[in-house]
């Protein structure tokens, strides 16, 4: 019988490891203690433990590190190579409104062409311009996740976008997703009420869920329904279809205006008109009747109704429980312990929904500590943690391969079509096809041929072989590797194979 090529043996061995990870419980770490346990703790709270963070935790203690993460300051910049890439993006150079107006002018000019060939090319150029803006936003997200010292903030920026999800390919949302995400990032550790208000006043959300079509006598319930079901109270949170209808009435007149024009209003309506950037409240489209919502009466007073209702929803006990459970599912377990969720919800109520305090209650719990190393990585956690381990502080020059991997794995940035966001449980991401793709990604990163350092316009990658066998590996990872993984690593015949085996191991699939 002809011997299998070495790469086929490598693939078969790693595939067996990966399928074992799917079919059984996560690998049991070898009595992780000291640095190894701290590395597990950091794996859960960051986009992948780093040598710098492990040294900080070992030097100053977990409490001090956590305090700094939950109260981030402006004194922790990105590495210059990452900052320069982000600053070069158009989304970093122009505010949202003029950027949208510029693209809208391009669209109108394309549609006005009379020559079919010229028109088709102009419309293609417009679509490509939109796609580039969304891709730049994806690149910024990944660079922030890879290199920001504010790792919990970056975790929460991803979590909140997923919670308040919008889909990039609806209408012209590709031009808006970067601005929308940045606002979520800035508010990610503050009060939930501020996050809720921000999303309710952002054109990406209003356009995605059709609220710009919601007007008196022409009610559109889409945003009202998701605001109750997905953003605040949750299914079973105590609302009815009548509450959805009444909330939709509250939201009438709240829409989007990317022009410089002012709607024609009657003199009595002018004082009720409100505009902030691209979002406007048009009183001519609002239902001014009283509403009965969740057992209270909302007087028909126009724009102020929205603040009253958002206050009610943000402080509702069902919201505290629903969002606390989702946070615990993201950070602790697919089925989070009910007692932990209740303690988090209680802290929510005590702190007026301050997310940093809810997270502090979660991280300090025995349930959190007991869960370390057992949470299966979703695709984004897998890809980002692999690159962080492989290259540490060496800044990638091309995030394109990472974006491509996330598309292949089914979790590309801003690409969840439905408003529920990407699922957070293992069942969604642990199928055989997913595992095969993860092995291919592990091999690309481990061999140094991933294209992460290939600059546009250059023929070849710049030399950048991954250095995984670093102090983080020896202090924080090696002591807790399962016996099967240690055996596989021992069979590697090259650094490339060794890297691939580690990145494709069941141990690395969990955090």
C-alpha positions in Angstrom: 0.0 0.0 0.0 1.3 3.4 -0.9 2.1 5.6 2.2 0.0 8.6 2.8 1.7 12.0 2.2 2.8 13.6 5.5 0.2 16.4 5.1 -2.5 13.8 4.8 -1.4 12.2 8.0 -1.3 15.6 9.7 -4.8 16.3 8.5 -6.1 12.9 9.6 -4.6 13.3 13.1 -5.9 16.8 13.6 -9.3 16.0 12.2 -9.6 13.1 14.7 -8.7 15.5 17.6 -11.2 18.0 16.4 -14.1 15.6 16.0 -13.3 14.3 19.4 -13.8 17.8 20.7 -17.3 17.9 19.1 -18.4 14.5 20.3 -17.4 14.7 23.9 -17.1 17.1 26.8 -14.3 19.7 26.6 -10.9 18.4 27.6 -10.2 18.4 31.3 -7.2 20.7 32.1 -4.4 19.1 34.1 -4.9 20.5 37.6 -4.3 24.0 36.3 -2.7 26.2 38.9 -1.0 29.5 39.2 -0.1 30.9 35.8 -2.0 28.2 33.9 -5.2 29.0 35.8 -4.6 32.8 35.3 -4.2 32.1 31.5 -7.5 30.3 31.5 -9.1 33.3 33.3 -7.6 35.7 30.7 -8.7 33.4 27.8 -12.3 33.9 29.0 -12.1 37.7 29.5 -10.0 38.6 26.5 -9.8 37.7 22.8 -7.1 35.3 23.8 -4.6 35.4 26.6 -1.4 37.4 25.9 2.0 37.3 27.6 1.6 40.9 28.5 -1.7 40.4 30.2 -0.5 37.3 32.0 2.5 39.1 33.3 0.2 42.0 34.5 -2.2 39.6 36.3 0.7 37.7 37.9 2.3 40.9 39.0 -0.6 43.0 40.2 -3.3 40.4 40.8 -6.6 39.7 39.1 -8.6 42.4 40.9 -6.3 45.3 39.8 -6.3 44.0 36.2 -10.1 43.7 36.2 -10.5 47.2 37.7 -8.4 48.7 34.9 -10.4 46.8 32.3 -13.8 47.8 33.6 -12.8 51.5 33.9 -10.8 51.9 30.7 -8.9 55.2 30.2 -7.6 57.1 27.2 -4.0 56.2 28.2 -3.9 52.8 26.5 -3.4 53.4 22.8 -3.2 50.8 20.1 0.2 49.9 18.6 1.2 52.5 16.0 1.1 50.0 13.1 -2.5 49.1 14.0 -3.5 52.8 14.7 -2.1 53.9 11.3 -4.2 51.3 9.5 -7.4 52.4 11.2 -6.7 56.1 10.7 -6.3 55.5 7.0 -9.9 54.2 6.7 -12.6 56.6 5.3 -14.8 55.7 8.3 -12.1 57.2 10.6 -11.8 60.4 8.5 -15.4 61.5 7.9 -18.5 61.7 10.2 -21.4 59.5 9.2 -23.8 62.1 7.7 -21.4 63.6 5.1 -20.1 60.1 4.3 -23.6 58.8 3.6 -24.4 61.9 1.6 -21.3 61.4 -0.5 -22.3 57.8 -1.3 -25.9 58.8 -1.9 -24.7 61.4 -4.5 -22.6 58.6 -6.1 -25.7 56.4 -6.3 -27.9 59.0 -7.8 -25.2 59.9 -10.4 -25.0 56.2 -11.3 -28.7 55.8 -11.7 -28.9 58.9 -13.9 -26.6 57.5 -16.5 -28.3 56.9 -19.8 -25.8 54.6 -21.4 -26.5 51.1 -20.1 -22.8 50.0 -20.1 -21.7 53.1 -18.3 -24.7 52.9 -15.9 -23.9 49.3 -15.0 -20.3 50.1 -14.2 -21.2 53.2 -12.2 -23.7 51.1 -10.1 -21.0 48.4 -9.6 -18.6 51.1 -8.4 -21.2 52.4 -6.0 -21.7 48.9 -4.5 -18.0 48.3 -4.3 -17.6 51.6 -2.4 -20.2 50.5 0.1 -18.5 47.1 0.5 -15.2 48.7 1.1 -16.6 50.9 3.9 -18.0 47.8 5.6 -14.8 45.9 5.1 -12.8 48.7 6.6 -15.1 48.5 9.6 -14.5 44.8 9.8 -10.8 45.4 9.7 -11.0 48.0 12.4 -13.0 45.6 14.6 -10.4 42.9 14.2 -7.4 45.2 14.8 -9.1 46.4 18.0 -9.8 42.9 19.1 -6.2 41.8 18.4 -4.3 44.7 19.9 -6.4 46.9 22.1 -5.3 46.8 25.8 -9.0 47.3 26.6 -9.8 43.6 26.0 -13.1 43.4 28.0 -14.3 46.6 26.2 -13.6 44.9 22.9 -15.4 41.7 24.0 -18.4 43.8 24.9 -18.3 45.8 21.7 -18.8 42.6 19.8 -21.4 41.3 22.3 -23.5 44.5 22.0 -23.4 44.6 18.2 -24.6 41.0 18.2 -27.3 41.8 20.8 -28.5 44.9 18.9 -27.8 43.3 15.6 -28.2 44.9 12.2 -27.4 43.4 8.8 -24.9 45.1 6.6 -26.5 44.2 3.3 -29.9 45.8 3.9 -30.2 49.0 1.9 -27.1 51.2 2.4 -26.2 49.9 5.9 -22.7 49.1 4.8 -21.9 52.7 5.1 -23.3 52.9 8.7 -22.1 49.7 10.5 -18.7 51.2 11.4 -20.2 54.3 13.0 -22.9 52.1 14.7 -20.3 49.8 16.1 -18.0 52.5 17.4 -20.9 54.1 19.4 -21.6 50.7 21.0 -17.9 50.3 21.8 -17.8 53.7 23.6 -20.9 52.8 25.7 -20.1 49.1 26.1 -19.3 49.2 29.9 -21.7 51.9 30.9 -25.4 51.9 31.6 -27.7 49.7 29.6 -30.1 52.6 29.3 -27.5 54.6 27.3 -26.9 51.6 25.0 -30.6 51.2 24.4 -31.1 54.9 23.7 -28.1 55.0 21.4 -29.4 52.1 19.3 -33.0 53.6 19.2 -31.5 56.8 17.8 -29.1 55.4 15.2 -30.1 55.3 11.5 -28.7 51.8 11.1 -31.2 50.4 13.6 -34.2 52.4 12.4 -33.5 51.5 8.7 -32.7 47.9 9.4 -36.0 47.3 11.3 -38.1 49.5 9.1 -39.1 52.1 11.6 -38.6 54.9 9.1 -41.8 53.4 7.5 -43.7 53.5 10.8 -46.2 56.3 10.9 -49.7 57.1 12.3 -52.3 55.0 10.5 -49.5 53.1 8.7 -48.1 51.2 11.6 -45.0 49.0 11.1 -44.3 46.8 14.2 -40.9 45.4 13.2 -38.7 47.5 15.5 -41.2 47.5 18.4 -41.4 43.7 18.4 -37.6 43.3 18.4 -37.1 46.0 21.0 -39.2 44.0 23.4 -38.3 40.4 22.3 -34.6 40.7 21.6 -33.3 44.0 23.1 -35.0 44.2 26.5 -37.6 42.0 28.1 -37.0 38.8 26.1 -39.5 36.1 25.2 -41.6 35.4 28.3 -40.7 38.8 29.7 -44.3 39.7 30.4 -45.4 41.6 27.3 -48.2 40.9 24.9 -49.0 41.5 21.3 -51.0 44.5 22.4 -47.8 45.9 24.0 -46.0 45.5 20.7 -48.7 47.5 19.0 -48.7 50.2 21.6 -44.9 50.5 21.5 -45.1 50.7 17.7 -47.4 53.7 18.1 -44.9 55.3 20.5 -42.2 54.9 17.8 -44.2 56.5 15.0 -42.5 59.4 13.4 -39.0 58.3 14.4 -37.1 57.9 11.2 -34.1 58.7 9.0 -33.2 61.8 7.0 -29.8 61.9 5.2 -30.6 65.1 3.3 -30.2 68.7 4.3 -33.9 69.4 3.8 -36.5 70.0 6.5 -39.9 68.4 6.2 -42.8 70.7 5.5 -44.8 71.1 8.8 -47.7 73.0 10.0 -46.7 75.9 12.3 -48.1 74.1 15.3 -45.9 71.1 14.6 -42.6 73.0 14.2 -41.9 73.0 18.0 -42.4 69.2 18.1 -39.8 68.5 15.3 -36.5 67.1 16.5 -33.4 66.2 14.6 -30.0 64.8 15.6 -27.7 64.0 12.8 -29.4 61.6 10.4 -32.3 60.7 12.8 -35.4 62.9 12.9 -38.7 62.9 14.8 -41.4 64.1 12.4 -44.5 65.1 14.4 -46.6 64.9 11.2 -46.0 61.2 11.2 -46.6 60.6 14.9 -49.6 59.1 16.6 -50.3 61.6 19.4 -53.0 59.4 21.1 -52.4 58.0 24.6 -50.9 54.5 24.8 -51.2 51.7 27.3 -47.9 49.9 27.6 -46.9 47.3 30.2 -49.5 48.5 32.6 -48.8 52.2 32.4 -50.2 55.0 30.4 -48.0 56.9 28.0 -49.4 60.3 27.4 -49.3 61.4 23.8 -46.7 64.1 24.0 -44.5 63.3 20.9 -40.7 62.8 21.1 -40.7 62.6 24.9 -42.7 59.4 24.8 -39.7 57.5 23.6 -37.5 58.5 26.6 -40.3 57.5 29.0 -40.6 54.1 27.4 -36.9 53.4 27.1 -36.5 54.3 30.8 -39.3 51.8 31.6 -37.8 49.0 29.5 -34.2 49.5 30.7 -35.2 49.3 34.3 -37.7 46.4 34.0 -36.8 43.3 36.0 -37.3 41.1 32.9 -34.7 43.1 31.1 -32.2 42.6 33.9 -32.7 38.9 33.9 -32.8 38.5 30.1 -29.7 40.5 29.3 -27.8 39.1 32.4 -28.5 35.5 31.2 -27.3 36.4 27.7 -24.1 37.9 29.2 -23.6 34.7 31.3 -24.2 32.6 28.2 -21.5 34.5 26.4 -18.9 34.5 29.2 -19.7 31.4 31.3 -21.8 28.6 29.8 -24.3 27.7 27.1 -26.8 27.0 29.9 -25.7 29.5 32.6 -26.5 28.6 36.3 -29.8 30.2 37.2 -28.4 31.3 40.6 -25.6 33.2 38.9 -28.1 34.9 36.5 -30.2 36.0 39.4 -27.2 37.5 41.3 -26.2 39.4 38.1 -29.8 40.6 37.6 -29.9 41.8 41.2 -26.6 43.7 40.7 -28.2 45.2 37.6 -31.1 46.6 39.6 -28.8 47.9 42.3 -26.5 49.7 39.9 -29.2 51.0 37.5 -28.0 48.6 34.8 -24.3 49.5 34.9 -22.7 46.8 32.8 -19.3 47.0 34.4 -20.9 46.2 37.8 -22.9 43.3 36.4 -19.7 41.9 34.8 -17.8 42.3 38.1 -20.5 40.3 39.9 -20.2 37.6 37.2 -16.4 37.4 37.2 -16.2 37.2 41.0 -18.6 34.2 41.2 -17.5 30.6 41.9 -19.5 29.6 38.8 -17.3 31.7 36.6 -14.1 30.2 38.0 -15.5 26.6 37.7 -16.4 27.1 34.0 -12.9 28.1 32.8 -11.6 26.1 29.9 -15.1 24.6 29.2 -16.7 27.3 26.9 -16.4 26.4 23.2 -15.0 29.2 21.1 -17.3 30.6 18.5 -15.6 31.4 15.1 -14.5 34.9 16.0 -13.0 33.9 19.3 -11.2 31.0 17.5 -9.7 33.1 14.7 -8.7 36.1 16.8 -7.2 34.0 19.7 -5.2 32.0 17.1 -3.7 35.1 15.6 -3.0 36.6 19.0 -1.2 33.5 20.1 0.7 33.1 16.9 1.9 36.7 16.5 1.5 38.4 19.9 2.3 42.1 19.4 3.5 41.8 15.9 0.8 43.7 14.1 -0.8 42.0 11.1 -0.8 44.2 8.0 -3.7 42.6 6.2 -6.9 41.4 8.0 -8.3 40.2 4.7 -7.5 36.5 5.5 -9.2 36.8 8.9 -12.3 38.3 7.3 -12.3 35.5 4.7 -12.0 32.8 7.4 -15.0 34.3 9.3 -17.1 34.2 6.2 -16.1 30.5 5.7 -17.0 29.8 9.3 -20.4 31.5 9.1 -19.7 34.4 11.5 -18.5 37.3 9.4 -18.8 40.8 10.9 -22.2 42.5 10.5 -23.4 39.6 8.3 -26.2 38.0 10.5 -29.3 38.6 8.4 -31.8 38.1 11.2 -32.1 40.5 14.2 -31.4 37.8 16.8 -27.6 38.0 16.2 -25.3 35.0 15.9 -25.9 32.1 18.3 -23.7 31.9 21.4 -23.9 28.1 22.0 -21.5 25.3 21.1 -24.1 23.4 19.0 -24.1 26.2 16.4 -20.4 26.0 15.8 -19.1 22.5 16.4 -20.2 20.5 13.4 -17.7 18.4 11.3 -17.6 21.0 8.4 -16.8 23.7 10.9 -14.0 21.6 12.4 -12.5 20.8 9.0 -12.4 24.5 8.2 -10.8 25.3 11.5 -8.1 22.8 10.8 -7.3 24.5 7.5 -7.1 27.8 9.2 -4.8 26.3 11.9 -2.6 25.0 9.2 -2.5 28.4 7.3 -1.6 30.3 10.5 0.8 27.6 11.8 2.7 27.4 8.5 3.2 31.2 8.2 1.4 31.2 4.8 -1.8 32.9 5.9 -1.3 36.2 4.0 -1.6 38.3 7.2 1.5 40.3 6.3 0.9 40.7 2.6 0.5 44.3 1.9 -1.7 45.4 -1.0 0.4 46.0 -4.1 3.2 43.7 -3.0 3.7 40.3 -4.6 4.8 38.3 -1.5 4.2 38.2 2.2 6.7 39.9 4.4 8.5 37.3 6.5 6.6 36.5 9.7 6.8 33.0 11.0 4.6 32.5 14.1 6.3 32.1 17.4 3.8 30.1 19.4 6.3 28.3 21.7 6.7 31.5 23.8 6.6 32.2 27.5 2.8 32.3 27.4 2.7 28.8 26.0 5.2 27.4 28.5 3.7 29.2 31.6 0.0 29.4 30.7 -0.9 26.7 28.2 1.5 23.7 28.3 0.7 22.8 32.0 -2.9 22.3 31.3 -2.9 20.5 27.9 -4.7 17.1 27.8 -2.6 14.0 27.3 -3.9 13.4 23.8 -2.8 16.9 22.7 0.6 16.4 24.3 1.0 13.1 22.4 0.0 14.8 19.1 2.5 17.6 19.7 5.2 15.1 20.4 4.6 13.5 16.9 5.1 16.8 15.0 8.2 16.7 12.8 8.4 20.4 12.1 7.6 23.7 13.7 4.8 24.2 11.2 3.2 20.8 12.2 3.6 21.6 15.9 1.9 24.9 15.4 -1.0 23.3 13.5 -1.5 20.6 16.0 -1.8 23.1 18.9 -4.1 25.5 17.1 -6.3 22.6 15.9 -6.4 20.8 19.3 -9.6 20.4 21.4 -7.8 22.4 24.2 -7.4 25.4 21.9 -11.1 25.2 20.8 -12.2 26.0 24.4 -11.7 29.1 26.6 
